[in-house]
Amino acid sequence: DVKVTQSSRYLVKRTGEKVFLECVQDMDHENMFWYRQDPGLGLRLIYFSYDVKMKEKGDIPEGYSVSREKKERFSLILESASTNQTSMYLCASRGISYNEQFFGPGTRLTVL
Amino acid sequence: GQQVMQIPQYQHVQEGEDFTTYCNSSTTLSNIQWYKQRPGGHPVFLIQLVKSGEVKKQKRLTFQFGEAKKNSSLHITATQTTDVGTYFCAALNQAGTALIFGKGTTLSVSS
């Protein structure tokens, strides 16, 4: 059973803080993704990675960076958090042979 | 960038009524996927359609992929309160590397 876990369900940070969101998958998937979900805007792709140390920008990468040092772990970094980054962040993974994506439970980040 | 348009944004029905959500793209899609997100939950994969004109059923849910592979629909027959949630369609981007999601249709059902 595929499992994608995220480090926190809820997180509250202050403007200007550096924020790390961690995601771990246990199915040896090559591809990992970070989305943010906002009411009325659906799921928007921030960054994705198709291999260790590889990363690709999605549709809204500004203000974010990522790190993938190990295959099972994909981190999203907010270098200097801003209030407009308050959102639900969803991590997902996908194997190379399947198109189905498996999502983590999400992290609801509030930036004050 | 590539977009997948989904309508309606919201739909409220009485239990037992039918429900349909539609997904459209200006470009030909290699495939289309559907996901369901329950309130407070995360998106969960329902199905993938690949062939032109394909129709698949899962109990009361019927999924269709258009002949031109530019549109898709999800139809729920006789909705139940357990159908409540947001339904997303998604398609691979042109590079085939990532899924692009529609904005979703949120279904509410009153008994």
Interface residues (C-beta under 8 A of the other chain):
Chain A: N31 F33 Y35 G40 L41 G42 L43 R44 L45 F48 Y50 E56 G58 D59 L90 N99 E100 Q101 F102 F103 G104 P105 G106
Chain B: G1 Q6 Q9 N31 Q33 G41 H42 P43 V44 F45 Q48 F88 A90 L92 T97 A98 L99 I100 F101 G102 K103 G104
